[in-house]
Amino acid sequence: MSKSASISRTPPADVRRTLRSEVGFGCPKCGSPHLEYHHFDPPWAELNHHNSNGMIALCASHHAAADSGAFTQEQLRTLKRSRYATVQSSFEWRRKHTVFVCGGNFAYRCNSMLRVRGIDIVYFEVDENGYDTLSLNIYDTCMNKIFEMRKNDWITRTNIDDLESPPSARTLLLKSSIHRVDIRIEFKDRSMLDNAEQNTAARFGISSEENVVFCYFNGDIPAPLPVKFNARNINFRGMTLEGNYISHSGVGVHIG
Ligand SMILES: [Zn+2]
């Protein structure tokens, strides 16, 4: 077996990040942030490699077009230098029953998990079809909105270090180290839930027959007040919120 035949087709994390970054975290043909990685110089079939100079990040449909030969190598090199000003998409995962897990605290049938000085930062809305959705207002250190999600539809505009949301559109990572923003969103269907999550659903009165989704929000936000959503707790102003089950309430935490 040749050395090149033994490498995984999935590029290493640093190569993936380089390729996402050079196209501004969106497919250079359509702006979709749900990116795959195409080998074109040389093509993967000729040589198994992860040389970023001969690779490009594309959405699944433009990746398929590239695989079928739709673009010349010269066109792909030009696309590697193309960027969209805004990157936006939408999460599906809409259910009548969603348990939102924010920094290890659980919310079900609540309006908001975190409101700071009158601004909802992490909040929940029911869409026109009666499905639970996630909404977010994420500000950078200058109080510019770096990321906004409204009823699962999201957009990001300003300079960021990284944004990764694979084609399954089940997870999203967003980072801006200069602005100390680092957020992670993950959806899990009932089939993916462990025993503790199944028990949490039952504790909220969601029967085992019902479709349920768990939506995780974790990370660090710098403004309007620095708040950390860790795996186990929420931290702000030296205070810790841990293991709360909040249901049928207005606002989980309101910081004045
Ligand atoms: Zn595309």
py3Dmol code that shows the C-alpha trace and the ligand (Angstrom):
import py3Dmol

protein = """\
ATOM      1  CA  MET A   1       0.000   0.000   0.000  1.00  0.00           C
ATOM      2  CA  SER A   2       1.381   3.409  -0.942  1.00  0.00           C
ATOM      3  CA  LYS A   3       1.713   6.080   1.740  1.00  0.00           C
ATOM      4  CA  SER A   4      -0.839   8.318   0.019  1.00  0.00           C
ATOM      5  CA  ALA A   5      -3.479   5.546  -0.079  1.00  0.00           C
ATOM      6  CA  SER A   6      -3.494   5.301   3.713  1.00  0.00           C
ATOM      7  CA  ILE A   7      -4.621   8.837   4.558  1.00  0.00           C
ATOM      8  CA  SER A   8      -8.197   9.663   5.475  1.00  0.00           C
ATOM      9  CA  ARG A   9     -10.249  11.516   2.888  1.00  0.00           C
ATOM     10  CA  THR A  10     -11.319  13.947   5.635  1.00  0.00           C
ATOM     11  CA  PRO A  11      -8.716  16.717   5.818  1.00  0.00           C
ATOM     12  CA  PRO A  12      -7.084  17.517   9.195  1.00  0.00           C
ATOM     13  CA  ALA A  13      -8.755  20.260  11.263  1.00  0.00           C
ATOM     14  CA  ASP A  14      -6.124  22.915  10.450  1.00  0.00           C
ATOM     15  CA  VAL A  15      -6.488  22.324   6.684  1.00  0.00           C
ATOM     16  CA  ARG A  16     -10.303  22.487   6.954  1.00  0.00           C
ATOM     17  CA  ARG A  17     -10.072  25.761   8.858  1.00  0.00           C
ATOM     18  CA  THR A  18      -7.650  27.256   6.304  1.00  0.00           C
ATOM     19  CA  LEU A  19     -10.013  26.311   3.460  1.00  0.00           C
ATOM     20  CA  ARG A  20     -13.103  27.674   5.247  1.00  0.00           C
ATOM     21  CA  SER A  21     -11.304  30.877   6.126  1.00  0.00           C
ATOM     22  CA  GLU A  22     -10.056  31.644   2.593  1.00  0.00           C
ATOM     23  CA  VAL A  23     -13.642  31.600   1.237  1.00  0.00           C
ATOM     24  CA  GLY A  24     -15.005  33.653   4.148  1.00  0.00           C
ATOM     25  CA  PHE A  25     -16.748  30.618   5.739  1.00  0.00           C
ATOM     26  CA  GLY A  26     -19.319  30.352   2.916  1.00  0.00           C
ATOM     27  CA  CYS A  27     -19.383  28.448  -0.396  1.00  0.00           C
ATOM     28  CA  PRO A  28     -17.840  30.851  -2.951  1.00  0.00           C
ATOM     29  CA  LYS A  29     -20.600  29.987  -5.444  1.00  0.00           C
ATOM     30  CA  CYS A  30     -23.674  30.373  -3.217  1.00  0.00           C
ATOM     31  CA  GLY A  31     -22.653  31.505   0.288  1.00  0.00           C
ATOM     32  CA  SER A  32     -23.844  28.356   2.067  1.00  0.00           C
ATOM     33  CA  PRO A  33     -21.835  27.819   5.267  1.00  0.00           C
ATOM     34  CA  HIS A  34     -22.326  24.030   5.163  1.00  0.00           C
ATOM     35  CA  LEU A  35     -18.996  23.219   3.583  1.00  0.00           C
ATOM     36  CA  GLU A  36     -17.231  20.157   2.244  1.00  0.00           C
ATOM     37  CA  TYR A  37     -13.650  19.941   0.980  1.00  0.00           C
ATOM     38  CA  HIS A  38     -12.803  19.308  -2.678  1.00  0.00           C
ATOM     39  CA  HIS A  39      -9.412  18.059  -3.906  1.00  0.00           C
ATOM     40  CA  PHE A  40      -8.665  19.340  -7.408  1.00  0.00           C
ATOM     41  CA  ASP A  41      -4.900  19.743  -7.915  1.00  0.00           C
ATOM     42  CA  PRO A  42      -4.295  16.907  -8.126  1.00  0.00           C
ATOM     43  CA  PRO A  43      -7.747  15.278  -7.803  1.00  0.00           C
ATOM     44  CA  TRP A  44      -8.145  12.791  -4.947  1.00  0.00           C
ATOM     45  CA  ALA A  45      -8.456   9.895  -7.431  1.00  0.00           C
ATOM     46  CA  GLU A  46      -4.976  10.697  -8.741  1.00  0.00           C
ATOM     47  CA  LEU A  47      -3.314  11.313  -5.404  1.00  0.00           C
ATOM     48  CA  ASN A  48      -4.541  11.150  -1.825  1.00  0.00           C
ATOM     49  CA  HIS A  49      -3.319  14.432  -0.334  1.00  0.00           C
ATOM     50  CA  HIS A  50      -4.401  17.328   1.903  1.00  0.00           C
ATOM     51  CA  ASN A  51      -2.394  20.133   0.314  1.00  0.00           C
ATOM     52  CA  SER A  52      -4.642  23.158   0.816  1.00  0.00           C
ATOM     53  CA  ASN A  53      -3.265  24.870  -2.316  1.00  0.00           C
ATOM     54  CA  GLY A  54      -4.969  22.191  -4.416  1.00  0.00           C
ATOM     55  CA  MET A  55      -8.188  22.102  -2.405  1.00  0.00           C
ATOM     56  CA  ILE A  56     -11.261  24.312  -1.968  1.00  0.00           C
ATOM     57  CA  ALA A  57     -14.219  24.499   0.444  1.00  0.00           C
ATOM     58  CA  LEU A  58     -17.574  24.184  -1.349  1.00  0.00           C
ATOM     59  CA  CYS A  59     -21.161  23.353  -0.321  1.00  0.00           C
ATOM     60  CA  ALA A  60     -22.361  19.796  -1.014  1.00  0.00           C
ATOM     61  CA  SER A  61     -24.077  20.651  -4.312  1.00  0.00           C
ATOM     62  CA  HIS A  62     -21.190  22.721  -5.694  1.00  0.00           C
ATOM     63  CA  HIS A  63     -18.798  20.018  -4.478  1.00  0.00           C
ATOM     64  CA  ALA A  64     -20.781  17.489  -6.539  1.00  0.00           C
ATOM     65  CA  ALA A  65     -20.636  19.852  -9.524  1.00  0.00           C
ATOM     66  CA  ALA A  66     -16.869  20.222  -9.074  1.00  0.00           C
ATOM     67  CA  ASP A  67     -16.475  16.419  -8.840  1.00  0.00           C
ATOM     68  CA  SER A  68     -18.326  16.068 -12.158  1.00  0.00           C
ATOM     69  CA  GLY A  69     -15.899  18.501 -13.815  1.00  0.00           C
ATOM     70  CA  ALA A  70     -18.053  21.648 -13.890  1.00  0.00           C
ATOM     71  CA  PHE A  71     -15.113  23.945 -13.052  1.00  0.00           C
ATOM     72  CA  THR A  72     -11.618  24.256 -14.491  1.00  0.00           C
ATOM     73  CA  GLN A  73      -8.665  24.324 -12.121  1.00  0.00           C
ATOM     74  CA  GLU A  74      -8.187  28.003 -12.996  1.00  0.00           C
ATOM     75  CA  GLN A  75     -11.825  28.757 -12.083  1.00  0.00           C
ATOM     76  CA  LEU A  76     -11.425  26.890  -8.785  1.00  0.00           C
ATOM     77  CA  ARG A  77      -8.269  28.917  -8.011  1.00  0.00           C
ATOM     78  CA  THR A  78     -10.259  32.120  -8.614  1.00  0.00           C
ATOM     79  CA  LEU A  79     -13.110  30.841  -6.413  1.00  0.00           C
ATOM     80  CA  LYS A  80     -10.607  30.188  -3.595  1.00  0.00           C
ATOM     81  CA  ARG A  81     -10.143  33.966  -3.413  1.00  0.00           C
ATOM     82  CA  SER A  82     -13.908  34.771  -3.424  1.00  0.00           C
ATOM     83  CA  ARG A  83     -15.755  35.726  -0.262  1.00  0.00           C
ATOM     84  CA  TYR A  84     -19.351  36.486   0.619  1.00  0.00           C
ATOM     85  CA  ALA A  85     -19.939  39.535   2.847  1.00  0.00           C
ATOM     86  CA  THR A  86     -22.570  37.692   4.856  1.00  0.00           C
ATOM     87  CA  VAL A  87     -22.964  34.030   5.642  1.00  0.00           C
ATOM     88  CA  GLN A  88     -26.384  32.774   6.599  1.00  0.00           C
ATOM     89  CA  SER A  89     -28.415  29.612   6.890  1.00  0.00           C
ATOM     90  CA  SER A  90     -31.173  27.977   8.885  1.00  0.00           C
ATOM     91  CA  PHE A  91     -31.399  25.077  11.279  1.00  0.00           C
ATOM     92  CA  GLU A  92     -34.187  22.528  10.803  1.00  0.00           C
ATOM     93  CA  TRP A  93     -34.655  20.327  13.901  1.00  0.00           C
ATOM     94  CA  ARG A  94     -38.092  21.827  14.542  1.00  0.00           C
ATOM     95  CA  ARG A  95     -40.228  19.897  17.021  1.00  0.00           C
ATOM     96  CA  LYS A  96     -43.236  20.549  19.250  1.00  0.00           C
ATOM     97  CA  HIS A  97     -41.051  19.551  22.194  1.00  0.00           C
ATOM     98  CA  THR A  98     -37.529  20.952  22.492  1.00  0.00           C
ATOM     99  CA  VAL A  99     -35.378  20.900  25.602  1.00  0.00           C
ATOM    100  CA  PHE A 100     -32.844  23.741  25.434  1.00  0.00           C
ATOM    101  CA  VAL A 101     -29.662  23.048  27.385  1.00  0.00           C
ATOM    102  CA  CYS A 102     -27.722  26.235  28.024  1.00  0.00           C
ATOM    103  CA  GLY A 103     -24.584  25.927  30.117  1.00  0.00           C
ATOM    104  CA  GLY A 104     -25.897  22.803  31.867  1.00  0.00           C
ATOM    105  CA  ASN A 105     -29.261  24.399  32.719  1.00  0.00           C
ATOM    106  CA  PHE A 106     -32.403  22.992  31.125  1.00  0.00           C
ATOM    107  CA  ALA A 107     -35.273  25.031  29.689  1.00  0.00           C
ATOM    108  CA  TYR A 108     -38.588  23.807  28.327  1.00  0.00           C
ATOM    109  CA  ARG A 109     -41.531  26.019  27.409  1.00  0.00           C
ATOM    110  CA  CYS A 110     -39.689  29.202  28.458  1.00  0.00           C
ATOM    111  CA  ASN A 111     -39.501  32.563  26.755  1.00  0.00           C
ATOM    112  CA  SER A 112     -35.867  33.319  27.477  1.00  0.00           C
ATOM    113  CA  MET A 113     -32.836  31.740  29.116  1.00  0.00           C
ATOM    114  CA  LEU A 114     -30.743  34.895  29.426  1.00  0.00           C
ATOM    115  CA  ARG A 115     -31.777  38.535  29.284  1.00  0.00           C
ATOM    116  CA  VAL A 116     -29.111  41.193  30.006  1.00  0.00           C
ATOM    117  CA  ARG A 117     -30.140  44.809  30.533  1.00  0.00           C
ATOM    118  CA  GLY A 118     -33.395  44.243  28.703  1.00  0.00           C
ATOM    119  CA  ILE A 119     -31.795  42.470  25.715  1.00  0.00           C
ATOM    120  CA  ASP A 120     -32.659  38.834  25.121  1.00  0.00           C
ATOM    121  CA  ILE A 121     -29.364  37.017  24.447  1.00  0.00           C
ATOM    122  CA  VAL A 122     -30.550  33.397  24.399  1.00  0.00           C
ATOM    123  CA  TYR A 123     -34.291  33.038  23.917  1.00  0.00           C
ATOM    124  CA  PHE A 124     -36.941  30.739  22.545  1.00  0.00           C
ATOM    125  CA  GLU A 125     -39.858  31.323  20.197  1.00  0.00           C
ATOM    126  CA  VAL A 126     -42.599  29.123  18.763  1.00  0.00           C
ATOM    127  CA  ASP A 127     -42.730  29.395  14.971  1.00  0.00           C
ATOM    128  CA  GLU A 128     -45.881  29.712  12.830  1.00  0.00           C
ATOM    129  CA  ASN A 129     -46.240  25.904  12.739  1.00  0.00           C
ATOM    130  CA  GLY A 130     -46.050  25.546  16.509  1.00  0.00           C
ATOM    131  CA  TYR A 131     -42.458  24.312  16.609  1.00  0.00           C
ATOM    132  CA  ASP A 132     -39.919  25.401  19.220  1.00  0.00           C
ATOM    133  CA  THR A 133     -37.007  27.434  17.863  1.00  0.00           C
ATOM    134  CA  LEU A 134     -33.812  29.026  19.141  1.00  0.00           C
ATOM    135  CA  SER A 135     -33.015  32.734  18.878  1.00  0.00           C
ATOM    136  CA  LEU A 136     -29.720  34.419  19.772  1.00  0.00           C
ATOM    137  CA  ASN A 137     -28.273  37.925  19.861  1.00  0.00           C
ATOM    138  CA  ILE A 138     -24.502  37.603  20.117  1.00  0.00           C
ATOM    139  CA  TYR A 139     -22.533  40.834  20.476  1.00  0.00           C
ATOM    140  CA  ASP A 140     -18.798  41.389  20.203  1.00  0.00           C
ATOM    141  CA  THR A 141     -16.774  43.437  22.703  1.00  0.00           C
ATOM    142  CA  CYS A 142     -17.784  46.660  20.856  1.00  0.00           C
ATOM    143  CA  MET A 143     -21.508  45.758  21.127  1.00  0.00           C
ATOM    144  CA  ASN A 144     -21.719  45.082  17.387  1.00  0.00           C
ATOM    145  CA  LYS A 145     -23.938  42.126  16.649  1.00  0.00           C
ATOM    146  CA  ILE A 146     -21.503  39.444  15.457  1.00  0.00           C
ATOM    147  CA  PHE A 147     -24.113  36.703  15.109  1.00  0.00           C
ATOM    148  CA  GLU A 148     -27.901  36.737  15.073  1.00  0.00           C
ATOM    149  CA  MET A 149     -30.311  33.823  15.066  1.00  0.00           C
ATOM    150  CA  ARG A 150     -34.042  34.353  14.849  1.00  0.00           C
ATOM    151  CA  LYS A 151     -36.313  31.300  14.966  1.00  0.00           C
ATOM    152  CA  ASN A 152     -33.467  29.017  13.796  1.00  0.00           C
ATOM    153  CA  ASP A 153     -32.540  31.327  10.853  1.00  0.00           C
ATOM    154  CA  TRP A 154     -29.072  32.778  11.362  1.00  0.00           C
ATOM    155  CA  ILE A 155     -26.676  35.303   9.871  1.00  0.00           C
ATOM    156  CA  THR A 156     -23.170  36.463  10.667  1.00  0.00           C
ATOM    157  CA  ARG A 157     -21.642  39.588   9.188  1.00  0.00           C
ATOM    158  CA  THR A 158     -18.473  40.729  10.850  1.00  0.00           C
ATOM    159  CA  ASN A 159     -14.950  39.398  10.899  1.00  0.00           C
ATOM    160  CA  ILE A 160     -14.707  36.061  12.601  1.00  0.00           C
ATOM    161  CA  ASP A 161     -11.882  33.566  13.076  1.00  0.00           C
ATOM    162  CA  ASP A 162     -13.885  30.481  12.352  1.00  0.00           C
ATOM    163  CA  LEU A 163     -17.332  29.213  11.569  1.00  0.00           C
ATOM    164  CA  GLU A 164     -17.937  25.502  11.061  1.00  0.00           C
ATOM    165  CA  SER A 165     -21.300  23.923  10.310  1.00  0.00           C
ATOM    166  CA  PRO A 166     -20.992  20.640   8.371  1.00  0.00           C
ATOM    167  CA  PRO A 167     -23.559  19.707   5.672  1.00  0.00           C
ATOM    168  CA  SER A 168     -25.737  17.839   8.195  1.00  0.00           C
ATOM    169  CA  ALA A 169     -26.466  21.328   9.663  1.00  0.00           C
ATOM    170  CA  ARG A 170     -26.691  19.743  13.114  1.00  0.00           C
ATOM    171  CA  THR A 171     -23.905  21.725  14.756  1.00  0.00           C
ATOM    172  CA  LEU A 172     -22.381  25.177  14.518  1.00  0.00           C
ATOM    173  CA  LEU A 173     -19.137  26.530  15.955  1.00  0.00           C
ATOM    174  CA  LEU A 174     -18.380  30.254  15.790  1.00  0.00           C
ATOM    175  CA  LYS A 175     -15.203  31.907  17.065  1.00  0.00           C
ATOM    176  CA  SER A 176     -13.735  35.381  17.181  1.00  0.00           C
ATOM    177  CA  SER A 177     -10.769  35.403  19.551  1.00  0.00           C
ATOM    178  CA  ILE A 178     -10.194  39.153  19.324  1.00  0.00           C
ATOM    179  CA  HIS A 179     -13.811  39.681  20.401  1.00  0.00           C
ATOM    180  CA  ARG A 180     -13.747  36.765  22.873  1.00  0.00           C
ATOM    181  CA  VAL A 181     -16.778  35.142  21.233  1.00  0.00           C
ATOM    182  CA  ASP A 182     -16.805  31.356  21.161  1.00  0.00           C
ATOM    183  CA  ILE A 183     -20.198  29.688  20.768  1.00  0.00           C
ATOM    184  CA  ARG A 184     -21.304  26.160  20.035  1.00  0.00           C
ATOM    185  CA  ILE A 185     -24.773  24.957  19.039  1.00  0.00           C
ATOM    186  CA  GLU A 186     -25.757  21.317  18.718  1.00  0.00           C
ATOM    187  CA  PHE A 187     -29.070  19.568  18.043  1.00  0.00           C
ATOM    188  CA  LYS A 188     -29.794  15.970  19.045  1.00  0.00           C
ATOM    189  CA  ASP A 189     -32.798  13.924  17.995  1.00  0.00           C
ATOM    190  CA  ARG A 190     -34.400  11.452  20.444  1.00  0.00           C
ATOM    191  CA  SER A 191     -32.482   8.580  18.796  1.00  0.00           C
ATOM    192  CA  MET A 192     -29.222  10.269  19.884  1.00  0.00           C
ATOM    193  CA  LEU A 193     -30.199  10.921  23.514  1.00  0.00           C
ATOM    194  CA  ASP A 194     -28.435   9.156  26.373  1.00  0.00           C
ATOM    195  CA  ASN A 195     -30.196   7.933  29.521  1.00  0.00           C
ATOM    196  CA  ALA A 196     -29.694  11.212  31.402  1.00  0.00           C
ATOM    197  CA  GLU A 197     -31.251  13.160  28.526  1.00  0.00           C
ATOM    198  CA  GLN A 198     -34.157  10.692  28.274  1.00  0.00           C
ATOM    199  CA  ASN A 199     -34.715  11.182  32.020  1.00  0.00           C
ATOM    200  CA  THR A 200     -34.617  14.967  31.595  1.00  0.00           C
ATOM    201  CA  ALA A 201     -37.300  14.769  28.897  1.00  0.00           C
ATOM    202  CA  ALA A 202     -39.435  12.621  31.211  1.00  0.00           C
ATOM    203  CA  ARG A 203     -38.867  15.064  34.077  1.00  0.00           C
ATOM    204  CA  PHE A 204     -40.386  17.806  31.894  1.00  0.00           C
ATOM    205  CA  GLY A 205     -43.409  15.544  31.278  1.00  0.00           C
ATOM    206  CA  ILE A 206     -42.494  14.751  27.655  1.00  0.00           C
ATOM    207  CA  SER A 207     -43.714  11.209  27.038  1.00  0.00           C
ATOM    208  CA  SER A 208     -41.392   8.643  25.470  1.00  0.00           C
ATOM    209  CA  GLU A 209     -43.813   8.497  22.503  1.00  0.00           C
ATOM    210  CA  GLU A 210     -43.236  12.149  21.612  1.00  0.00           C
ATOM    211  CA  ASN A 211     -40.693  13.478  19.167  1.00  0.00           C
ATOM    212  CA  VAL A 212     -38.252  15.566  21.133  1.00  0.00           C
ATOM    213  CA  VAL A 213     -35.080  17.426  20.249  1.00  0.00           C
ATOM    214  CA  PHE A 214     -32.362  18.564  22.616  1.00  0.00           C
ATOM    215  CA  CYS A 215     -30.713  21.829  21.594  1.00  0.00           C
ATOM    216  CA  TYR A 216     -27.389  22.661  23.287  1.00  0.00           C
ATOM    217  CA  PHE A 217     -26.005  26.177  23.516  1.00  0.00           C
ATOM    218  CA  ASN A 218     -22.561  26.607  25.094  1.00  0.00           C
ATOM    219  CA  GLY A 219     -19.695  29.030  24.889  1.00  0.00           C
ATOM    220  CA  ASP A 220     -18.394  32.429  25.930  1.00  0.00           C
ATOM    221  CA  ILE A 221     -19.967  35.784  25.141  1.00  0.00           C
ATOM    222  CA  PRO A 222     -18.288  39.099  26.053  1.00  0.00           C
ATOM    223  CA  ALA A 223     -21.197  41.571  25.953  1.00  0.00           C
ATOM    224  CA  PRO A 224     -23.407  43.215  27.165  1.00  0.00           C
ATOM    225  CA  LEU A 225     -21.924  41.289  30.088  1.00  0.00           C
ATOM    226  CA  PRO A 226     -19.290  38.521  29.989  1.00  0.00           C
ATOM    227  CA  VAL A 227     -21.119  35.212  30.458  1.00  0.00           C
ATOM    228  CA  LYS A 228     -19.708  31.706  30.188  1.00  0.00           C
ATOM    229  CA  PHE A 229     -21.968  28.796  29.297  1.00  0.00           C
ATOM    230  CA  ASN A 230     -19.873  25.787  30.330  1.00  0.00           C
ATOM    231  CA  ALA A 231     -20.801  22.124  30.007  1.00  0.00           C
ATOM    232  CA  ARG A 232     -22.117  22.111  33.596  1.00  0.00           C
ATOM    233  CA  ASN A 233     -23.012  25.681  34.500  1.00  0.00           C
ATOM    234  CA  ILE A 234     -23.520  29.330  33.598  1.00  0.00           C
ATOM    235  CA  ASN A 235     -21.046  31.845  35.071  1.00  0.00           C
ATOM    236  CA  PHE A 236     -21.404  35.616  35.300  1.00  0.00           C
ATOM    237  CA  ARG A 237     -20.256  38.217  37.817  1.00  0.00           C
ATOM    238  CA  GLY A 238     -18.761  35.484  39.995  1.00  0.00           C
ATOM    239  CA  MET A 239     -22.107  33.702  40.223  1.00  0.00           C
ATOM    240  CA  THR A 240     -22.863  30.189  39.067  1.00  0.00           C
ATOM    241  CA  LEU A 241     -26.109  28.648  37.904  1.00  0.00           C
ATOM    242  CA  GLU A 242     -26.006  24.888  37.762  1.00  0.00           C
ATOM    243  CA  GLY A 243     -28.412  22.045  37.067  1.00  0.00           C
ATOM    244  CA  ASN A 244     -31.647  24.064  37.003  1.00  0.00           C
ATOM    245  CA  TYR A 245     -34.773  22.742  35.304  1.00  0.00           C
ATOM    246  CA  ILE A 246     -36.774  25.728  34.149  1.00  0.00           C
ATOM    247  CA  SER A 247     -40.188  25.256  32.581  1.00  0.00           C
ATOM    248  CA  HIS A 248     -43.237  27.349  31.772  1.00  0.00           C
ATOM    249  CA  SER A 249     -41.473  30.504  32.883  1.00  0.00           C
ATOM    250  CA  GLY A 250     -40.852  33.898  31.359  1.00  0.00           C
ATOM    251  CA  VAL A 251     -37.121  34.499  31.757  1.00  0.00           C
ATOM    252  CA  GLY A 252     -34.667  32.015  33.265  1.00  0.00           C
ATOM    253  CA  VAL A 253     -32.027  34.606  34.192  1.00  0.00           C
ATOM    254  CA  HIS A 254     -32.460  38.362  33.957  1.00  0.00           C
ATOM    255  CA  ILE A 255     -29.321  40.377  34.708  1.00  0.00           C
ATOM    256  CA  GLY A 256     -29.951  44.071  35.174  1.00  0.00           C
TER     257      GLY A 256
END
"""
ligand_1 = """\
1
ZN
Zn -22.560 26.311 -3.070
"""
view = py3Dmol.view(width=600, height=400)
view.addModel(protein, "pdb")
view.setStyle({"model": 0}, {"cartoon": {"style": "trace"}})
view.addModel(ligand_1, "xyz")
view.setStyle({"model": 1}, {"stick": {}})
view.zoomTo()
view.show()
